[in-house]
Amino acid sequence: MTGELGTPIQGVTLYSFTRAFHGREYDLEGLIRKVAADGFGPGIEMIGFSSVRGFPHVTDEFAGQFSDLVDELDLVRTSLAVNADIGIHRDRLLSQDELVEYMTRQIEAAAKLGFPVARVQISITPDSMEQLAPIAEKHGVTLALEVHADQYASHPRILALRDRFEQVGSPFLGFTADWGATTKAFAPSAVEAYRRRGASEELLAELVELWDGYYAEGPPADQGVHGKRFGSFIGLAAKHGRPDFGIDFAINGTGLFGPARVEDWLEIMPWVKHVHGKFFGIDEHGEEPSVPVRELIALLVEQGYSGAVSSEYEGWHWNHWESAFDIVRDEQAVQRSAASDAGSRMITDPAEARRVLAAHHALPVRR
């Protein structure tokens, strides 16, 4: 990196408030206004398919209304989450040409809505990313593939993508670093949710013990190891006479709470274009007990990262007794405190955020 400290940009993804959105407490405009009013920006990220009716088709009317709203509220577009749904047909997977066409329409949608980044998913191969690079360049949209548990930065699939990005040399290819790949504990809020659903204390203790053991071992070396771990969570639930918890344990234990270490991100840090500040809750001490937020922010600062961090609260899946808005507020306070402790700050001024984000995306890869 440059040796200069980074100044990450504070932001949020609307995904954090899925429960309120699906419960129709807010429509899209109302939710965006809530984000601005509560000071969760200036950065704003949203998911194309869940936020825009008919996506990836975006009408001129919707694009105009969205742009006017964002400008009125002085928010800064950071990332549009797009999907690589190669299995959208019941009887077959998309061909390479079909996938490129499908992704092209989503890249065009991101550009029309004014987002500098389109978050793509791990089902996109190095060949596909290379083929999409000139399309991304044409539309001025960076494709940032999400590194999400059970993957991690030093996983062979991610390193293969990194190596291809380096070969292609396009500044429009990179990664979205999802903090869920580097958690340090099975989220206490998830444990509490299982308790409220009737799980015994013995089962919950063994659940945490099982995950802690995998954390000690480190992330799975390959999909075979991942599969064995997935199965062990199912087996644990069955052993205690609660097979109904099995799949849930397995999905959360392997797909949300990744056991890689913070320093693992150094493998791909020069290619990180966007960050998902994944987290699951805030404890009575005002800290995130399962995600090392302070260490992760310190790493970004030390590595000169001045892109956006979208707070991504995913505890909404199970936590129905606390306000997602309050939890995001408290987590962003941790981020700001961590940036200060690291000798820098989180950018919260919209005008500065626009300048810094534009410079961040204009930079070539710095190895």
Sequence and secondary structure as in RCSB ss.txt:
>XXXX:A:sequence
MTGELGTPIQGVTLYSFTRAFHGREYDLEGLIRKVAADGFGPGIEMIGFSSVRGFPHVTDEFAGQFSDLVDELDL
VRTSLAVNADIGIHRDRLLSQDELVEYMTRQIEAAAKLGFPVARVQISITPDSMEQLAPIAEKHGVTLALEVHAD
QYASHPRILALRDRFEQVGSPFLGFTADWGATTKAFAPSAVEAYRRRGASEELLAELVELWDGYYAEGPPADQGV
HGKRFGSFIGLAAKHGRPDFGIDFAINGTGLFGPARVEDWLEIMPWVKHVHGKFFGIDEHGEEPSVPVRELIALL
VEQGYSGAVSSEYEGWHWNHWESAFDIVRDEQAVQRSAASDAGSRMITDPAEARRVLAAHHALPVRR
>XXXX:A:secstr
  SS    EEEEEGGGGHHHHHTTSS HHHHHHHHHHTT  SEEEEEHHHHSTTTT   HHHHHHHHHHHHHHT 
EEEEEE    TT SSS    HHHHHHHHHHHHHHHHHHT SEEEE TTS HHHHHHHHHHHHHHT EEEEEE TT
  TTSHHHHHHHHHHHHH  TTEEEEEEGGGB SS  HHHHHHHHHTT  HHHHHHHHHHHHHHHHH S SSHHH
HHHHHHHHHHHHHHTT GGGHHHHHHIIIIIS B  GGGGGGTGGGEEEEEEEE    TTSS SSS HHHHHHHH
HHTT  SEEEEEE GGGT  SS HHHHHHHHHHHHHHHHHHTT   B  HHHHHHHHHHHHHS    
